[in-house]
Amino acid sequence: MASAATTAKGSLALVYGDDDFAVKQRARQIFDKWSAELGGMDHEIIDAQASNAGDALKALARLRESLQTLPFFGSGKAVWLKDCSFLGEDRTASVQAVTESLGALAAELKAFSWGSVRLLISAGKIDKRRTFYKTIEKLGSTESFESVSIDDKDWSATAEGWALRALKERNKNISDDALGEFVNSVGPSHRQIQNEVEKVALYVGEREEITLEDVQAIVTRNKHARAFALGDALGERNLPRLLRTLDEELWDLQFDREKSEIGLLYGLISKVRSMIFLKEMLREGWVRAGVDFSRFKMQLERVPAEKLPDDRRFNPLAMNPYVLYKALPHAQRYSTEELVSAMGVLLDCNQRLIYSNLDAALVLQQALMQIVRGDGPRAAPVQR
């Protein structure tokens, strides 16, 4: 007779992670697949979101009852413990009664005769040190879906993969430059990528190919993408647009506590730094101007990594390749000397924002005008 560990491999699954959208999507796929395979109408979904220990214990009691109730119709039964919120390190999960109940459930799962019963658990962050997780990992299967941050080195490649899969499901194709613009606009949110793919697919209708113009027309530019607007205006060396964009950014600061004048300045520093990188890469012959995005990415793949710093802040290959690609024509609008001088201007601006009582908007405006005009940093005294 097969052991419980053997028979549970295809009958017990845990899907977890802080990418809430991906976890729910994958768990739904598994549950629907199991339900279709088993047939019948006995499948059950148990809400396991618990605000306190009492809710957690009730969910576990209901799970035990469901596992022990034989299916009346069909050949089997799928049970989904959905959105389980007490497998991590929060207060509810730490309550002794919950911990003991999970431990007892783990022991029951080891001895459970699975037969035609399947159990799926979906959860957010979990504590892998706990017996319950280790038991499921040994008996069944586990899948982890972690969210992606804009600070992650390969976030753009991950986001591109999500977008391409979602487009393929809708029988749509997308050009490299359109995909780059899409990812740069939407960012690393899995849920938002799915929403925007749905929008652009509806926008193009029966047409299979999605173009750059389609993306620019319909896809929403998220907060992180709008943050690039000021740097892009600086790169274009368009003073009227630059000052207008600065005014818009300063206005938005009143309503967004996460943004600040210093944050705008750091975005400008990053932009100028990327243009300096590109100047050097052009000088070394690693990249060439006038190519499309696809060929630009191929050029980046051939850049000798050993000649670049390990610190990702100073490594152009750690940047979003589409952002770098869009900065290429901007770098050609400035000389290397002007860009180095611009870093001095921004350093002086940083000191003024921190140590002086001058109006922040005026300080930023003066710095940007200096850079666009090609003036070097001025040695005006800092007012303390």
N, C-alpha and C positions, 0 to 999 in steps of 0.2 A: 504493500500500500504506500502511495506517495506521501511524503512528509508534508506538514503544513507549510514549511518554507518553500517547498517545490510548487505546490498547488497555488500558493499566493502570488507567485511571480506575475501572472497575468491577471490577477484578480484584486490586487491592492496597489494603489497609486497615490502619490503625494505630489501635488504641484504647488510651488510656493515661490515667494520672492516679493521685492518691493515694487516691481513693475506690475501694478494692479491690473492694468488692461491686458497684458500678455498672459498673466495667470488666469484670469477669468476666461479669456478666449481659448486657451489650451485646455482648461478644465471642461469647458463646454464641449469642445471637440471630443474629448475622451468619453464624457457621459453620453453624448448623443450616439457615439459609435457603439458603446456597450449596450445601450438601450435597444439599438437596431439589431445587434447581434443576438441579444437574449429574447427579444420580442416581449409580448405581454404588456400589462399596464400597471405592474406592481412597483415600478421604479420610484425612488423617493429622494427628494432634496430636503436636507435639514439645514436650516439657517443657523450658523455657528458664530455669528457676531455677538459677542458678549460684553456688556458694559460692566459686569460685576461677576463675582464668583458664582452667585446663584444662577445666573444665566448660563454660565459655562457648564455647570453641573447638570442643568436641565437638558442642554444640548447633548451631552455625553450619555445621559440616561435614555434620551430618545434614540440615539444612535445604537445603543445596546439592544433596545427593544426592536428596532428595525432589522438589525442583523439576525436576530433570533426568530423573526417572523417569516415563515416560509412563504414563497410566492404562490398566490392562488391561481394566477393565469400565466400562460407562457412557460418558457423553460427556465427562466432565471430572474434575478432581481439585481438591479444596480442601485447603490446607495451613494449619495453625494453629500458629504459633510462640507457645506459651502461657506467660504469666507471665514474660516476658523481663526479667531483673533486671540487665542490663549495658548499658542505654542511658542511664543517668544519669551521676552524677558520683562514684560510689562507687569503691572501690579496684580492683575487678575491671574496671570499665569503663575505668579509666585505664591499664590495662596495655597496653603498646605493641602486643603481638601481637593483642590483642582489638580495639584501635582500627584497626589495619591490616586485620584480617579484615573488620570492618564496612565500612571504606572500599572494600575490594575487592568486597564483596557489593553495595554501593550501585552500583558501576560495572556489575556484572553485571545488576542489576535494570533499569538504563537500557537495556541492549541485549537484555533477555530477550524472547523471543517468547511472549507470554502464551497466546494461543489459548484452550484450555479449562482452563488452570491458574489458580487463584486463591490469593492469599497473604494471610493475616490474621495480624497481630502484636498481641499484647496485652502491656502493660507497666505498670509503676508510674511513678514520676517519670522523666522523660527530660531529656536535655540538648539543647535545641533549637538549640544552636550547632553541633552536629556534622553532618558531611556526610550521615550516614545518615538523620537525621531530615529534613533539607532535601530529600533525594532523594525520600523517601516522600511528603512534603508536595506536591512538584511532580508526581510521577507518579500518585499515588493519592489516597486520602482519609484524613483524620485526625479523630479524635473525642477530646475531652478531658473527663474527669470528675474534678473536684476535690472533695475532701471539704469539708464545711461545719462551721464551728465555732460554738459558742455565742456567741462574741464577734462573729460576723459580723452586720452590721446586718439583713439580710433572711433570716436563717437559718430563722425560723419559716415564712415564706412558701414557701421552698424545701422545707422538710419537709412542709408541707401539700400541696404539689404531688405529692411522692412518695407520700404516704399516699392521696391521692385517686385517683391512677392505679392503685395497688395494689388499692384497694377496687373500682374500676370493673372491673378484670380479673376480680373475683370477683362481679360484679353486685350490689354492695352500695352503699347510700347512707348518708350520715352527716350529722347536723345540725351547724350551725356551732359550737354550744357543745360538742358531743361531739368534733368535730374539734380544737377549741382545747385541750380537756382532753387528748386523745390526744397531740398534738404537745408540749404542755407536760410530759407525763409521760415520753414516750419520748426527746425531744431530737432532735439533728440527725444521728443515726447512721442512714445509709441501710439498712444490714443489719438493725438493730434494728427500724426501722419496718416492714420487710417481715415480720419474725418476729411482731411484735405485731399487724399486720394479719391474718396467718394465724390467730393465736389468737382474735382477736375475731370473725373470720368464722366459725370453727368454733363459737364460743360461741353465736352467735345462730342458727346452723343455717339453716333455710330462710327465715327472716325477712330481708327486704331492708334494712330501716331499722335503723341502729345508733344507739342513744341514749346520752345522757350516762351513764345508769345502767349500761349495758353496759360502757362504757369504764372507769368507776370500779370495776366488779366484777372485770374480768379483765386489764386492761392493767397491766404492771409499771411502777412508778414508778422511773426510773433515778436515779443519784446526784444529778444536777443538779436533778431535781424534788424529791427529798427535802430538798435544801438550802433549798427554799422553805418547808418546813413550819414552821421557827422563825419566819420573817417573817410567815407566815399567822397563827400563834398570837398574835404581837404585834399584828397588825392586828385580830384579833377581840377583843382586850383581855381575853383569858381567862387570868388569871394561873395557875390550877392547870395548865391545858394547856400554857401557855408554859413553866413551870418543868419540867414533865415532859418536854417536847420538848427543852429545853436539856440535861437530864440524858442523854437518848438521844443527842444530838449529841456531847456530851462523851465519852460511852462509846465512840462510834464513832471518835473521834480516836485511840484507842489502837491501832486496826487499820488506819487509813488515813493514810499519810504525807503525802498531798496535802492533807489538811485540817488546820486549826489554829484556835486560839481567835481569832486575828486574822481569819482567813477568815470565821468565824461572825459576828464583829463587822461586817465589811465587808458581809456579806449583810444584816444588820439596818439598816445605814446606807442601803443601796440601797432597802430596803423603805420606810423613813421618807421618803426622798427622793421615791419614787414617790407616796406619799400626799400630800406637799406639792404635787407637780406636779398631782395630781388636784384638790386643793383649789383651786388657781389656775384650772384648766381649768373647774371647776364655777362659780367666781366669774365667769369671763369668758363663761360661757354656751356654751362650745365643746362640752361634753359634758353629758349629763343622766343622773341616776341612774334606776334602775328600768326600764331597757330591756334587751332581750336582747342577746346577743353580736353577732349580725348587725347590729343597728342601732347598737350601740356602735362597730363598725368603720366604719360609714358616717359616724358623727360624727367619728371620727379623721381620715377622709379630707378632711373639710371644715375642719379646723384650719389656720389660716393659717401656713404653714411659716416665713414671713419674720419672724414674731413669736417664734420659738423659737431657742435658741442652736445654733450649728453643732456644738459639742462634744457628741457623742452621750451622754456621761455625764450631761449636764444637759438632754437632749432627750427628752421622753416618747415622741415618735413613733419613736425608735430602739429602744424596748423591745418585747418580745413583746406584741402587743396583748391576748392572753388573760391574761397576767400582770397587765397594767394593768387589764383588765376585772375580774378577781377582787379587785384592790385597791380598787376603787371603793367598795364598801360599807364596807371597812375605814377608808378616809379619812373617812367620815362618823361614825365612832365617836370621832374626835378633833377638837378645834378646831385652827385654824391655829397659835394660840399654843402649844398643847401639842406640836404636831409640831416647831415651831421649837425649843422647849425640849428636846424629845427629841434633836434633833441635838446640842445642847450636852451632854446627858448622855452620848451615845455618844462625843463627842470626849473628854470627861473619862475615859470608860472606856478609850478607845484609849491615852491617856497612861499610865493605871495599868497596863495590860497590858504596855506597852513598858518603862516606867521603874521600876516598883515590884516588890517581891518578894512582893506579895500573891497569894493563891491565885486563879488565873484564873477558876475556876468561881464563886467568891464575888464577884469583881468583876463578872462578867457578870450574876449573879443580882441583885445590888444595882441595877445599871443598869436591868435590865428591870422590876424592881419600881417604881423611880422613874417610869419612863415610863408604866406601866399605871395607877399611882396619880395621875399628873398632876403629880408633883413636878418642880420645876425643877432644873437642875444644881446640885449642892452644891459649895461651895468647900473641901472637905476637902483638906488638904495631901497631896501625892503622896509616898509613902515611897520613898526611893531606896536 
